[in-house]
Amino acid sequence: MSEKKYDEFVTEDDIFEGSEDLGALNFGQMRSQKMNDYQEKEKFVEENLWGKLEKSGKRISFAKDILALYRYMKDPLVKWYRKAIVVAALIYFIVPIDSIPDITPLFGYLDDLGVITALLKYLGSELMEYYPSGYRS
């Protein structure tokens, strides 16, 4: 069986066809819009997290994890796209509309715990320095 070369099927003109339109995509503006969206969501977390923790802090066992995630989110050395994942999880924790309503006795925070636990697993040891000293040693 003879092998056919890639060059026989695709020409250089085919590969670069339409590449003059790539400048119209304006990737810089797209990144700027994503940053603005992230900053709006981060502001929402900052304004609403403390009230939610005051209301539910004694009923949940993962309040210190939430605080560590908040500190991680505020660290200027962490890349914004990693912070965006944390912001999404914290928004899920803050917003009362979720898969299991928070007012449901015993089970209300299970879905929140699941999201936070998955995020903690994803971040792993990267998050350790954001806990109070001696908390998770």
Sequence and secondary structure as in RCSB ss.txt:
>XXXX:A:sequence
MSEKKYDEFVTEDDIFEGSEDLGALNFGQMRSQKMNDYQEKEKFVEENLWGKLEKSGKRISFAKDILALYRYMKD
PLVKWYRKAIVVAALIYFIVPIDSIPDITPLFGYLDDLGVITALLKYLGSELMEYYPSGYRS
>XXXX:A:secstr
     GGGT  HHHHTTTGGGGGGG HHHHHHHHHHHHHHHHHHHHHHHHHHHHHHTTT S HHHHHHHHHHHH 
TTS HHHHHHHHHHHHHHH S SSS TTSTTTTTHHHHHHHHHHHHHHGGGGGGGS TTS  
